[in-house]
Amino acid sequence: MSLRREQRDTPIPNSTVLAFLITIPNWGDIMSQLNVNLQPKKQKKLWEVNVFALLFAVIAIAVILTYILPAGEYGRVEVNGRSVIDPQSFQWIESSPVKPLGLVNSVHTGLVEASGIIFFVLIIGGTFGILTATGAIEALIVTLSRLLRNQEKWLIPIMMLFFAAGGSLMGMAEETLPYIAIMIPLAIALGFDAMTGAAIVLVGASVGFTSALMNPFTVGVAQGIAELPTFSGMGYRMAVFVVMYFVSTAFVLRYASKVKKDRSQGFFGLFEGRNTAELLREDLKLTARHKGILTCFVLNFVVLVFGVIQYGWYLTELSGIFLLLAIIIGIVGRLGINEMVDNFMKGAAGLIAGALVIGVARAVVVVLNDGHILDTILYYSAGVLNQLPSALTAFGMLVLQTVISFIVPSGSGMAALTMPIMAPLAELVGVTRQTAVLAYQFGDGISNIFIPTSGYFMAGLALAGIPWLRWMKWIMPLILMQYGIATVAVVVAHLIGYGPY
């Protein structure tokens, strides 16, 4: 269950994903039991561009803009320890275009400036590498599945809640992929179909990612850049979580009920005609050791919440707590020292691409700052947004973040790219920084289950054998409902002054 967050990072060819997943413990056994052909069928590939290539193109465009846009700057003042733009202080200054060599130099500078966030991400990845090695999560999922296999009416809401909680609290995305091979056969055995099984995992995790109560990779990063207290505004996001969860669960349940009544309405993908009865391994039990590991994991989040609220912990302290958790669960799981280190390194390695996206995205901001056109962009953007009715300003931010998510399908990378601009822009147009973060998390989270540039999402569809176009036709009504909820949420957040600031 290593956190390769950046679902979102680089679009992954299906063959690469499938080859990688074979290395997951028990994955090969599961797929061989189902007699699933792991070689993807030849089909017309969707247009794909590596996220690093896209970001490098954006950096190049930013360099060119330093020769086109006039340089300008706002004055900054300190308010309660944070830097705030003085909206009346903008002035034009002498242009200082970035030299061609700055195009490549900016990448190193961006990595250095984002190093705190990058190492935080890697430490969490290492922690989840050790957690995966203990087998506690796999045992929990299989045990829950066995308990619910004769309670089909509860399978969908309970398992979707599990994956939603994982996405909301710890940013689960790629680590949910192995469980598609458990959920789909179980759903089929209970009279549902592959679409239902895939939706339990993918839609469930997306609901959590979108609401992001304590997701360290999205809200944690975005709030840090916006100079907001870590995980602040959680009460409002909890309300969003509840609404998103019930709407999404009802959508999946309604579809599953139709398939239950008439199986010809269903779609079974790679699992058409397969034997699903052998999947739930009776030999895999949730042991006392597993329960101890999971208890430590839950207590870790209790400590995090207390530390953030009581002492204002941020990246350094949060990284330390996750590192301590890695050591504790390794000891409880009876892993040797070398085994702990090896699995920590494997978990961190799985997040290298996502971590680098953060630094490369930061390079865009470096170029805009060095060319003194970041404030110019803010000045022009504020002029446009100020023409909109007040309530629509926050909605405009949501639309912009949604568009950007197609280009940068990395949650942390998107935060590193957009929040340095969106946070001060929000102040200039009368929107709170917290509302700007909310617009960002909606733009990033909802898109995770339909954009073809999302690597983990496309991998999930490949594993289930569901064509992207068929999924889009099925999921589109839910996507529209979720964007409707998001629109209402950001408008209400703006009207109530969602803060603290």
MARTI-89889 format. One record per residue (C-alpha): x, z, y; residue number from 1; residue in one letter. Coordinates in steps of 0.5 Angstrom, whole numbers. Last residue first. Layout:
{u=X w=Z v=Y nr=NUM rest=a}
...
This chain:
{u=-17 w=13 v=67 nr=501 rest=y}
{u=-19 w=19 v=63 nr=500 rest=p}
{u=-23 w=14 v=61 nr=499 rest=g}
{u=-29 w=11 v=60 nr=498 rest=y}
{u=-32 w=10 v=67 nr=497 rest=g}
{u=-39 w=10 v=65 nr=496 rest=i}
{u=-41 w=3 v=68 nr=495 rest=l}
{u=-34 w=0 v=65 nr=494 rest=h}
{u=-35 w=4 v=58 nr=493 rest=a}
{u=-43 w=1 v=58 nr=492 rest=v}
{u=-40 w=-6 v=59 nr=491 rest=v}
{u=-35 w=-5 v=54 nr=490 rest=v}
{u=-40 w=-3 v=49 nr=489 rest=a}
{u=-45 w=-8 v=50 nr=488 rest=v}
{u=-40 w=-13 v=49 nr=487 rest=t}
{u=-37 w=-10 v=43 nr=486 rest=a}
{u=-44 w=-10 v=40 nr=485 rest=i}
{u=-46 w=-17 v=41 nr=484 rest=g}
{u=-39 w=-19 v=39 nr=483 rest=y}
{u=-41 w=-15 v=32 nr=482 rest=q}
{u=-47 w=-19 v=32 nr=481 rest=m}
{u=-44 w=-25 v=33 nr=480 rest=l}
{u=-39 w=-24 v=27 nr=479 rest=i}
{u=-45 w=-22 v=23 nr=478 rest=l}
{u=-48 w=-28 v=23 nr=477 rest=p}
{u=-42 w=-32 v=22 nr=476 rest=m}
{u=-40 w=-29 v=16 nr=475 rest=i}
{u=-43 w=-33 v=11 nr=474 rest=w}
{u=-42 w=-40 v=14 nr=473 rest=k}
{u=-35 w=-38 v=16 nr=472 rest=m}
{u=-34 w=-36 v=8 nr=471 rest=w}
{u=-36 w=-43 v=6 nr=470 rest=r}
{u=-31 w=-46 v=11 nr=469 rest=l}
{u=-25 w=-41 v=9 nr=468 rest=w}
{u=-26 w=-43 v=2 nr=467 rest=p}
{u=-27 w=-37 v=-3 nr=466 rest=i}
{u=-22 w=-37 v=-9 nr=465 rest=g}
{u=-22 w=-29 v=-9 nr=464 rest=a}
{u=-15 w=-29 v=-8 nr=463 rest=l}
{u=-15 w=-34 v=-3 nr=462 rest=a}
{u=-20 w=-31 v=1 nr=461 rest=l}
{u=-15 w=-25 v=1 nr=460 rest=g}
{u=-9 w=-29 v=3 nr=459 rest=a}
{u=-13 w=-32 v=9 nr=458 rest=m}
{u=-15 w=-25 v=11 nr=457 rest=f}
{u=-7 w=-23 v=11 nr=456 rest=y}
{u=-4 w=-28 v=14 nr=455 rest=g}
{u=-9 w=-29 v=20 nr=454 rest=s}
{u=-8 w=-36 v=23 nr=453 rest=t}
{u=-15 w=-38 v=20 nr=452 rest=p}
{u=-19 w=-33 v=25 nr=451 rest=i}
{u=-25 w=-30 v=21 nr=450 rest=f}
{u=-24 w=-23 v=19 nr=449 rest=i}
{u=-19 w=-21 v=24 nr=448 rest=n}
{u=-22 w=-24 v=30 nr=447 rest=s}
{u=-27 w=-17 v=30 nr=446 rest=i}
{u=-20 w=-13 v=31 nr=445 rest=g}
{u=-16 w=-16 v=36 nr=444 rest=d}
{u=-21 w=-18 v=41 nr=443 rest=g}
{u=-25 w=-11 v=40 nr=442 rest=f}
{u=-18 w=-7 v=41 nr=441 rest=q}
{u=-16 w=-11 v=47 nr=440 rest=y}
{u=-23 w=-10 v=50 nr=439 rest=a}
{u=-22 w=-2 v=49 nr=438 rest=l}
{u=-15 w=-2 v=52 nr=437 rest=v}
{u=-18 w=-5 v=58 nr=436 rest=a}
{u=-24 w=0 v=58 nr=435 rest=t}
{u=-18 w=6 v=57 nr=434 rest=q}
{u=-15 w=3 v=63 nr=433 rest=r}
{u=-21 w=4 v=68 nr=432 rest=t}
{u=-24 w=-3 v=71 nr=431 rest=v}
{u=-24 w=-3 v=78 nr=430 rest=g}
{u=-21 w=-10 v=79 nr=429 rest=v}
{u=-14 w=-8 v=81 nr=428 rest=l}
{u=-14 w=-2 v=76 nr=427 rest=e}
{u=-16 w=-7 v=70 nr=426 rest=a}
{u=-10 w=-12 v=72 nr=425 rest=l}
{u=-5 w=-6 v=72 nr=424 rest=p}
{u=-7 w=-5 v=65 nr=423 rest=a}
{u=-9 w=-12 v=63 nr=422 rest=m}
{u=-2 w=-15 v=64 nr=421 rest=i}
{u=3 w=-10 v=61 nr=420 rest=p}
{u=-3 w=-10 v=56 nr=419 rest=m}
{u=-3 w=-17 v=54 nr=418 rest=t}
{u=4 w=-18 v=50 nr=417 rest=l}
{u=6 w=-11 v=47 nr=416 rest=a}
{u=-2 w=-11 v=45 nr=415 rest=a}
{u=-2 w=-17 v=42 nr=414 rest=m}
{u=5 w=-16 v=38 nr=413 rest=g}
{u=2 w=-9 v=36 nr=412 rest=s}
{u=-5 w=-13 v=33 nr=411 rest=g}
{u=-1 w=-19 v=31 nr=410 rest=s}
{u=-6 w=-25 v=30 nr=409 rest=p}
{u=-2 w=-28 v=37 nr=408 rest=v}
{u=-5 w=-35 v=38 nr=407 rest=i}
{u=-12 w=-34 v=36 nr=406 rest=f}
{u=-12 w=-27 v=38 nr=405 rest=s}
{u=-11 w=-29 v=45 nr=404 rest=i}
{u=-18 w=-32 v=45 nr=403 rest=v}
{u=-21 w=-26 v=43 nr=402 rest=t}
{u=-17 w=-22 v=49 nr=401 rest=q}
{u=-19 w=-27 v=54 nr=400 rest=l}
{u=-27 w=-26 v=52 nr=399 rest=v}
{u=-26 w=-18 v=52 nr=398 rest=l}
{u=-23 w=-18 v=59 nr=397 rest=m}
{u=-28 w=-23 v=62 nr=396 rest=g}
{u=-33 w=-17 v=59 nr=395 rest=f}
{u=-30 w=-12 v=63 nr=394 rest=a}
{u=-31 w=-16 v=69 nr=393 rest=t}
{u=-38 w=-18 v=67 nr=392 rest=l}
{u=-41 w=-11 v=69 nr=391 rest=a}
{u=-38 w=-11 v=76 nr=390 rest=s}
{u=-41 w=-18 v=78 nr=389 rest=p}
{u=-35 w=-24 v=78 nr=388 rest=l}
{u=-32 w=-26 v=84 nr=387 rest=q}
{u=-27 w=-20 v=83 nr=386 rest=n}
{u=-25 w=-23 v=77 nr=385 rest=l}
{u=-22 w=-29 v=80 nr=384 rest=v}
{u=-18 w=-26 v=86 nr=383 rest=g}
{u=-15 w=-20 v=80 nr=382 rest=a}
{u=-13 w=-26 v=76 nr=381 rest=s}
{u=-9 w=-29 v=82 nr=380 rest=y}
{u=-6 w=-22 v=84 nr=379 rest=y}
{u=-4 w=-21 v=77 nr=378 rest=l}
{u=-1 w=-27 v=76 nr=377 rest=i}
{u=3 w=-26 v=82 nr=376 rest=t}
{u=5 w=-19 v=80 nr=375 rest=d}
{u=8 w=-22 v=73 nr=374 rest=l}
{u=11 w=-28 v=77 nr=373 rest=i}
{u=18 w=-24 v=79 nr=372 rest=h}
{u=22 w=-28 v=75 nr=371 rest=g}
{u=25 w=-22 v=71 nr=370 rest=d}
{u=18 w=-19 v=71 nr=369 rest=n}
{u=15 w=-26 v=68 nr=368 rest=l}
{u=21 w=-27 v=63 nr=367 rest=v}
{u=21 w=-19 v=61 nr=366 rest=v}
{u=13 w=-20 v=59 nr=365 rest=v}
{u=14 w=-26 v=55 nr=364 rest=v}
{u=20 w=-22 v=51 nr=363 rest=a}
{u=15 w=-16 v=50 nr=362 rest=r}
{u=12 w=-21 v=45 nr=361 rest=a}
{u=19 w=-22 v=41 nr=360 rest=v}
{u=19 w=-15 v=41 nr=359 rest=g}
{u=12 w=-14 v=38 nr=358 rest=i}
{u=13 w=-20 v=33 nr=357 rest=v}
{u=19 w=-16 v=30 nr=356 rest=l}
{u=16 w=-10 v=28 nr=355 rest=a}
{u=11 w=-15 v=24 nr=354 rest=g}
{u=16 w=-19 v=21 nr=353 rest=a}
{u=20 w=-12 v=19 nr=352 rest=i}
{u=13 w=-9 v=16 nr=351 rest=l}
{u=14 w=-10 v=9 nr=350 rest=g}
{u=22 w=-8 v=10 nr=349 rest=a}
{u=19 w=-1 v=12 nr=348 rest=a}
{u=15 w=0 v=5 nr=347 rest=g}
{u=21 w=-3 v=1 nr=346 rest=k}
{u=26 w=2 v=5 nr=345 rest=m}
{u=22 w=8 v=4 nr=344 rest=f}
{u=21 w=6 v=-4 nr=343 rest=n}
{u=28 w=5 v=-5 nr=342 rest=d}
{u=29 w=12 v=-1 nr=341 rest=v}
{u=24 w=16 v=-5 nr=340 rest=m}
{u=27 w=13 v=-12 nr=339 rest=e}
{u=34 w=15 v=-10 nr=338 rest=n}
{u=32 w=22 v=-8 nr=337 rest=i}
{u=28 w=22 v=-15 nr=336 rest=g}
{u=20 w=22 v=-14 nr=335 rest=l}
{u=16 w=28 v=-17 nr=334 rest=r}
{u=10 w=26 v=-13 nr=333 rest=g}
{u=10 w=32 v=-10 nr=332 rest=v}
{u=17 w=31 v=-8 nr=331 rest=i}
{u=16 w=24 v=-5 nr=330 rest=g}
{u=9 w=27 v=-2 nr=329 rest=i}
{u=13 w=32 v=2 nr=328 rest=i}
{u=19 w=27 v=4 nr=327 rest=i}
{u=14 w=22 v=7 nr=326 rest=a}
{u=10 w=27 v=10 nr=325 rest=l}
{u=16 w=29 v=14 nr=324 rest=l}
{u=18 w=22 v=16 nr=323 rest=l}
{u=10 w=21 v=18 nr=322 rest=f}
{u=11 w=28 v=23 nr=321 rest=i}
{u=18 w=25 v=26 nr=320 rest=g}
{u=15 w=19 v=28 nr=319 rest=s}
{u=9 w=22 v=31 nr=318 rest=l}
{u=14 w=27 v=35 nr=317 rest=e}
{u=18 w=21 v=37 nr=316 rest=t}
{u=12 w=16 v=39 nr=315 rest=l}
{u=8 w=21 v=42 nr=314 rest=y}
{u=6 w=28 v=42 nr=313 rest=w}
{u=1 w=31 v=48 nr=312 rest=g}
{u=2 w=38 v=46 nr=311 rest=y}
{u=-5 w=40 v=44 nr=310 rest=q}
{u=-9 w=34 v=44 nr=309 rest=i}
{u=-3 w=30 v=40 nr=308 rest=v}
{u=-1 w=35 v=36 nr=307 rest=g}
{u=-8 w=37 v=34 nr=306 rest=f}
{u=-9 w=30 v=32 nr=305 rest=v}
{u=-3 w=29 v=28 nr=304 rest=l}
{u=-3 w=36 v=24 nr=303 rest=v}
{u=-10 w=34 v=22 nr=302 rest=v}
{u=-8 w=27 v=20 nr=301 rest=f}
{u=-2 w=30 v=16 nr=300 rest=n}
{u=-7 w=34 v=13 nr=299 rest=l}
{u=-11 w=28 v=10 nr=298 rest=v}
{u=-4 w=26 v=7 nr=297 rest=f}
{u=-2 w=32 v=4 nr=296 rest=c}
{u=-9 w=33 v=1 nr=295 rest=t}
{u=-8 w=26 v=-2 nr=294 rest=l}
{u=-1 w=28 v=-5 nr=293 rest=i}
{u=-4 w=34 v=-8 nr=292 rest=g}
{u=-10 w=30 v=-11 nr=291 rest=k}
{u=-5 w=25 v=-14 nr=290 rest=h}
{u=-1 w=31 v=-17 nr=289 rest=r}
{u=-8 w=34 v=-20 nr=288 rest=a}
{u=-9 w=27 v=-23 nr=287 rest=t}
{u=-14 w=22 v=-21 nr=286 rest=l}
{u=-14 w=18 v=-28 nr=285 rest=k}
{u=-11 w=11 v=-30 nr=284 rest=l}
{u=-12 w=10 v=-38 nr=283 rest=d}
{u=-19 w=8 v=-37 nr=282 rest=e}
{u=-17 w=2 v=-34 nr=281 rest=r}
{u=-23 w=-1 v=-30 nr=280 rest=l}
{u=-22 w=-9 v=-31 nr=279 rest=l}
{u=-24 w=-10 v=-38 nr=278 rest=e}
{u=-31 w=-11 v=-37 nr=277 rest=a}
{u=-30 w=-17 v=-32 nr=276 rest=t}
{u=-29 w=-23 v=-37 nr=275 rest=n}
{u=-29 w=-29 v=-33 nr=274 rest=r}
{u=-35 w=-34 v=-32 nr=273 rest=g}
{u=-33 w=-35 v=-25 nr=272 rest=e}
{u=-28 w=-31 v=-22 nr=271 rest=f}
{u=-24 w=-36 v=-18 nr=270 rest=l}
{u=-30 w=-37 v=-14 nr=269 rest=g}
{u=-36 w=-33 v=-16 nr=268 rest=f}
{u=-41 w=-35 v=-10 nr=267 rest=f}
{u=-48 w=-32 v=-11 nr=266 rest=g}
{u=-55 w=-35 v=-9 nr=265 rest=q}
{u=-56 w=-38 v=-17 nr=264 rest=s}
{u=-55 w=-30 v=-18 nr=263 rest=r}
{u=-62 w=-29 v=-16 nr=262 rest=d}
{u=-65 w=-22 v=-15 nr=261 rest=k}
{u=-58 w=-19 v=-15 nr=260 rest=k}
{u=-56 w=-25 v=-10 nr=259 rest=v}
{u=-61 w=-23 v=-5 nr=258 rest=k}
{u=-59 w=-16 v=-6 nr=257 rest=s}
{u=-52 w=-17 v=-4 nr=256 rest=a}
{u=-54 w=-21 v=2 nr=255 rest=y}
{u=-58 w=-15 v=5 nr=254 rest=r}
{u=-52 w=-10 v=3 nr=253 rest=l}
{u=-47 w=-14 v=6 nr=252 rest=v}
{u=-51 w=-14 v=13 nr=251 rest=f}
{u=-53 w=-7 v=12 nr=250 rest=a}
{u=-46 w=-5 v=11 nr=249 rest=t}
{u=-44 w=-9 v=17 nr=248 rest=s}
{u=-49 w=-6 v=22 nr=247 rest=v}
{u=-48 w=1 v=19 nr=246 rest=f}
{u=-41 w=1 v=20 nr=245 rest=y}
{u=-41 w=-2 v=27 nr=244 rest=m}
{u=-45 w=3 v=30 nr=243 rest=v}
{u=-42 w=9 v=27 nr=242 rest=v}
{u=-35 w=6 v=29 nr=241 rest=f}
{u=-37 w=5 v=36 nr=240 rest=v}
{u=-40 w=12 v=36 nr=239 rest=a}
{u=-33 w=14 v=34 nr=238 rest=m}
{u=-30 w=10 v=39 nr=237 rest=r}
{u=-33 w=14 v=45 nr=236 rest=y}
{u=-31 w=20 v=42 nr=235 rest=g}
{u=-24 w=18 v=41 nr=234 rest=m}
{u=-23 w=17 v=48 nr=233 rest=g}
{u=-15 w=19 v=48 nr=232 rest=s}
{u=-11 w=17 v=42 nr=231 rest=f}
{u=-5 w=18 v=45 nr=230 rest=t}
{u=-6 w=20 v=53 nr=229 rest=p}
{u=-6 w=13 v=57 nr=228 rest=l}
{u=0 w=10 v=60 nr=227 rest=e}
{u=-2 w=3 v=59 nr=226 rest=a}
{u=4 w=1 v=54 nr=225 rest=i}
{u=2 w=8 v=50 nr=224 rest=g}
{u=-5 w=6 v=50 nr=223 rest=q}
{u=-4 w=0 v=47 nr=222 rest=a}
{u=1 w=2 v=42 nr=221 rest=v}
{u=-3 w=8 v=39 nr=220 rest=g}
{u=-10 w=3 v=40 nr=219 rest=v}
{u=-7 w=-2 v=36 nr=218 rest=t}
{u=-1 w=0 v=31 nr=217 rest=f}
{u=-3 w=7 v=31 nr=216 rest=p}
{u=-10 w=7 v=29 nr=215 rest=n}
{u=-13 w=13 v=31 nr=214 rest=m}
{u=-20 w=12 v=32 nr=213 rest=l}
{u=-19 w=4 v=31 nr=212 rest=a}
{u=-26 w=2 v=32 nr=211 rest=s}
{u=-24 w=-6 v=30 nr=210 rest=t}
{u=-19 w=-4 v=25 nr=209 rest=f}
{u=-24 w=1 v=22 nr=208 rest=g}
{u=-30 w=-5 v=22 nr=207 rest=v}
{u=-24 w=-10 v=19 nr=206 rest=s}
{u=-22 w=-5 v=13 nr=205 rest=a}
{u=-30 w=-5 v=11 nr=204 rest=g}
{u=-31 w=-13 v=12 nr=203 rest=v}
{u=-24 w=-15 v=8 nr=202 rest=l}
{u=-25 w=-10 v=2 nr=201 rest=v}
{u=-33 w=-10 v=1 nr=200 rest=i}
{u=-33 w=-17 v=4 nr=199 rest=a}
{u=-29 w=-19 v=-2 nr=198 rest=a}
{u=-33 w=-16 v=-7 nr=197 rest=g}
{u=-40 w=-19 v=-4 nr=196 rest=t}
{u=-37 w=-26 v=-4 nr=195 rest=m}
{u=-35 w=-25 v=-11 nr=194 rest=a}
{u=-42 w=-24 v=-13 nr=193 rest=d}
{u=-47 w=-18 v=-15 nr=192 rest=f}
{u=-50 w=-16 v=-21 nr=191 rest=g}
{u=-46 w=-10 v=-23 nr=190 rest=l}
{u=-41 w=-13 v=-27 nr=189 rest=a}
{u=-40 w=-18 v=-21 nr=188 rest=i}
{u=-39 w=-13 v=-16 nr=187 rest=a}
{u=-34 w=-9 v=-21 nr=186 rest=l}
{u=-30 w=-16 v=-22 nr=185 rest=p}
{u=-30 w=-17 v=-14 nr=184 rest=i}
{u=-28 w=-10 v=-12 nr=183 rest=m}
{u=-22 w=-9 v=-17 nr=182 rest=i}
{u=-18 w=-16 v=-16 nr=181 rest=a}
{u=-20 w=-15 v=-8 nr=180 rest=i}
{u=-16 w=-8 v=-9 nr=179 rest=y}
{u=-9 w=-11 v=-9 nr=178 rest=p}
{u=-11 w=-14 v=-2 nr=177 rest=l}
{u=-12 w=-7 v=2 nr=176 rest=t}
{u=-5 w=-6 v=3 nr=175 rest=e}
{u=-5 w=-12 v=8 nr=174 rest=e}
{u=-10 w=-9 v=13 nr=173 rest=a}
{u=-10 w=-1 v=13 nr=172 rest=m}
{u=-9 w=1 v=20 nr=171 rest=g}
{u=-8 w=8 v=19 nr=170 rest=m}
{u=-14 w=12 v=21 nr=169 rest=l}
{u=-19 w=6 v=23 nr=168 rest=s}
{u=-17 w=1 v=17 nr=167 rest=g}
{u=-17 w=7 v=12 nr=166 rest=g}
{u=-24 w=10 v=15 nr=165 rest=a}
{u=-27 w=3 v=14 nr=164 rest=a}
{u=-24 w=2 v=7 nr=163 rest=f}
{u=-27 w=8 v=5 nr=162 rest=f}
{u=-33 w=7 v=8 nr=161 rest=l}
{u=-34 w=0 v=5 nr=160 rest=m}
{u=-33 w=3 v=-2 nr=159 rest=m}
{u=-39 w=8 v=0 nr=158 rest=i}
{u=-44 w=3 v=3 nr=157 rest=p}
{u=-42 w=-2 v=-2 nr=156 rest=i}
{u=-42 w=2 v=-9 nr=155 rest=l}
{u=-48 w=6 v=-7 nr=154 rest=w}
{u=-54 w=2 v=-9 nr=153 rest=k}
{u=-49 w=0 v=-15 nr=152 rest=e}
{u=-49 w=7 v=-18 nr=151 rest=q}
{u=-47 w=5 v=-25 nr=150 rest=n}
{u=-40 w=3 v=-23 nr=149 rest=r}
{u=-40 w=8 v=-18 nr=148 rest=l}
{u=-36 w=13 v=-22 nr=147 rest=l}
{u=-31 w=8 v=-25 nr=146 rest=r}
{u=-30 w=5 v=-18 nr=145 rest=s}
{u=-28 w=12 v=-15 nr=144 rest=l}
{u=-23 w=13 v=-20 nr=143 rest=t}
{u=-20 w=6 v=-19 nr=142 rest=v}
{u=-19 w=7 v=-12 nr=141 rest=i}
{u=-17 w=14 v=-12 nr=140 rest=l}
{u=-12 w=12 v=-18 nr=139 rest=a}
{u=-9 w=6 v=-14 nr=138 rest=e}
{u=-8 w=11 v=-8 nr=137 rest=i}
{u=-5 w=16 v=-12 nr=136 rest=a}
{u=0 w=11 v=-15 nr=135 rest=g}
{u=6 w=15 v=-13 nr=134 rest=t}
{u=10 w=9 v=-11 nr=133 rest=a}
{u=4 w=7 v=-6 nr=132 rest=t}
{u=5 w=13 v=-2 nr=131 rest=l}
{u=13 w=12 v=-2 nr=130 rest=i}
{u=12 w=5 v=1 nr=129 rest=g}
{u=7 w=8 v=6 nr=128 rest=f}
{u=12 w=13 v=9 nr=127 rest=t}
{u=17 w=7 v=10 nr=126 rest=g}
{u=11 w=3 v=13 nr=125 rest=g}
{u=10 w=9 v=18 nr=124 rest=i}
{u=18 w=9 v=19 nr=123 rest=i}
{u=18 w=2 v=21 nr=122 rest=l}
{u=12 w=2 v=26 nr=121 rest=v}
{u=15 w=8 v=30 nr=120 rest=f}
{u=22 w=4 v=30 nr=119 rest=f}
{u=19 w=-2 v=33 nr=118 rest=i}
{u=15 w=2 v=38 nr=117 rest=i}
{u=21 w=6 v=40 nr=116 rest=g}
{u=25 w=-1 v=40 nr=115 rest=s}
{u=20 w=-5 v=45 nr=114 rest=a}
{u=25 w=-5 v=51 nr=113 rest=e}
{u=31 w=-7 v=46 nr=112 rest=v}
{u=27 w=-12 v=42 nr=111 rest=l}
{u=25 w=-15 v=49 nr=110 rest=g}
{u=32 w=-15 v=52 nr=109 rest=t}
{u=34 w=-19 v=45 nr=108 rest=h}
{u=28 w=-24 v=46 nr=107 rest=v}
{u=30 w=-25 v=54 nr=106 rest=s}
{u=37 w=-27 v=52 nr=105 rest=n}
{u=34 w=-33 v=49 nr=104 rest=v}
{u=30 w=-36 v=55 nr=103 rest=l}
{u=34 w=-33 v=60 nr=102 rest=g}
{u=40 w=-38 v=58 nr=101 rest=l}
{u=35 w=-43 v=61 nr=100 rest=p}
{u=35 w=-39 v=68 nr=99 rest=k}
{u=30 w=-35 v=70 nr=98 rest=v}
{u=27 w=-37 v=77 nr=97 rest=p}
{u=28 w=-32 v=83 nr=96 rest=s}
{u=23 w=-34 v=88 nr=95 rest=s}
{u=24 w=-30 v=95 nr=94 rest=e}
{u=18 w=-25 v=96 nr=93 rest=i}
{u=11 w=-25 v=97 nr=92 rest=w}
{u=7 w=-19 v=98 nr=91 rest=q}
{u=2 w=-15 v=95 nr=90 rest=f}
{u=1 w=-8 v=98 nr=89 rest=s}
{u=-7 w=-7 v=98 nr=88 rest=q}
{u=-8 w=-6 v=91 nr=87 rest=p}
{u=-3 w=0 v=90 nr=86 rest=d}
{u=-1 w=-1 v=83 nr=85 rest=i}
{u=0 w=6 v=79 nr=84 rest=v}
{u=6 w=8 v=75 nr=83 rest=s}
{u=4 w=15 v=71 nr=82 rest=r}
{u=6 w=22 v=72 nr=81 rest=g}
{u=0 w=25 v=75 nr=80 rest=n}
{u=0 w=19 v=80 nr=79 rest=v}
{u=6 w=15 v=82 nr=78 rest=e}
{u=6 w=9 v=87 nr=77 rest=v}
{u=8 w=2 v=85 nr=76 rest=r}
{u=8 w=-3 v=91 nr=75 rest=g}
{u=6 w=-10 v=89 nr=74 rest=y}
{u=10 w=-16 v=88 nr=73 rest=e}
{u=11 w=-24 v=89 nr=72 rest=g}
{u=14 w=-30 v=87 nr=71 rest=a}
{u=11 w=-37 v=88 nr=70 rest=p}
{u=9 w=-40 v=81 nr=69 rest=l}
{u=13 w=-47 v=79 nr=68 rest=i}
{u=20 w=-45 v=77 nr=67 rest=y}
{u=18 w=-38 v=74 nr=66 rest=t}
{u=12 w=-42 v=71 nr=65 rest=l}
{u=18 w=-46 v=67 nr=64 rest=i}
{u=21 w=-39 v=64 nr=63 rest=v}
{u=14 w=-37 v=62 nr=62 rest=a}
{u=12 w=-44 v=58 nr=61 rest=i}
{u=19 w=-42 v=54 nr=60 rest=a}
{u=17 w=-35 v=53 nr=59 rest=i}
{u=10 w=-38 v=50 nr=58 rest=v}
{u=13 w=-43 v=46 nr=57 rest=a}
{u=17 w=-38 v=43 nr=56 rest=f}
{u=11 w=-34 v=42 nr=55 rest=l}
{u=8 w=-40 v=38 nr=54 rest=l}
{u=14 w=-41 v=34 nr=53 rest=a}
{u=14 w=-33 v=32 nr=52 rest=f}
{u=7 w=-34 v=30 nr=51 rest=v}
{u=8 w=-39 v=25 nr=50 rest=n}
{u=4 w=-45 v=26 nr=49 rest=v}
{u=-2 w=-47 v=21 nr=48 rest=e}
{u=-7 w=-53 v=21 nr=47 rest=w}
{u=-11 w=-51 v=15 nr=46 rest=l}
{u=-9 w=-54 v=8 nr=45 rest=k}
{u=-13 w=-60 v=4 nr=44 rest=k}
{u=-13 w=-57 v=-3 nr=43 rest=q}
{u=-8 w=-57 v=-9 nr=42 rest=k}
{u=-11 w=-51 v=-13 nr=41 rest=k}
{u=-7 w=-45 v=-12 nr=40 rest=p}
{u=-3 w=-43 v=-18 nr=39 rest=q}
{u=-5 w=-36 v=-20 nr=38 rest=l}
{u=-10 w=-38 v=-25 nr=37 rest=n}
{u=-15 w=-32 v=-27 nr=36 rest=v}
{u=-15 w=-30 v=-34 nr=35 rest=n}
{u=-19 w=-24 v=-32 nr=34 rest=l}
{u=-14 w=-20 v=-36 nr=33 rest=q}
{u=-8 w=-24 v=-34 nr=32 rest=s}
{u=-10 w=-22 v=-27 nr=31 rest=m}
{u=-11 w=-15 v=-28 nr=30 rest=i}
{u=-4 w=-14 v=-32 nr=29 rest=d}
{u=0 w=-18 v=-27 nr=28 rest=g}
{u=-3 w=-13 v=-21 nr=27 rest=w}
{u=-1 w=-7 v=-25 nr=26 rest=n}
{u=4 w=-5 v=-20 nr=25 rest=p}
{u=5 w=-10 v=-15 nr=24 rest=i}
{u=10 w=-16 v=-16 nr=23 rest=t}
{u=4 w=-21 v=-18 nr=22 rest=i}
{u=2 w=-20 v=-11 nr=21 rest=l}
{u=8 w=-23 v=-8 nr=20 rest=f}
{u=7 w=-30 v=-12 nr=19 rest=a}
{u=0 w=-30 v=-10 nr=18 rest=l}
{u=2 w=-29 v=-2 nr=17 rest=v}
{u=7 w=-34 v=-3 nr=16 rest=t}
{u=3 w=-39 v=-6 nr=15 rest=s}
{u=-3 w=-38 v=-1 nr=14 rest=n}
{u=2 w=-40 v=5 nr=13 rest=p}
{u=3 w=-34 v=10 nr=12 rest=i}
{u=1 w=-34 v=17 nr=11 rest=p}
{u=6 w=-29 v=21 nr=10 rest=t}
{u=3 w=-23 v=23 nr=9 rest=d}
{u=-4 w=-21 v=23 nr=8 rest=r}
{u=-4 w=-18 v=19 nr=7 rest=q}
{u=1 w=-15 v=22 nr=6 rest=e}
{u=1 w=-10 v=19 nr=5 rest=r}
{u=5 w=-10 v=13 nr=4 rest=r}
{u=3 w=-3 v=12 nr=3 rest=l}
{u=6 w=-2 v=5 nr=2 rest=s}
{u=0 w=0 v=0 nr=1 rest=m}
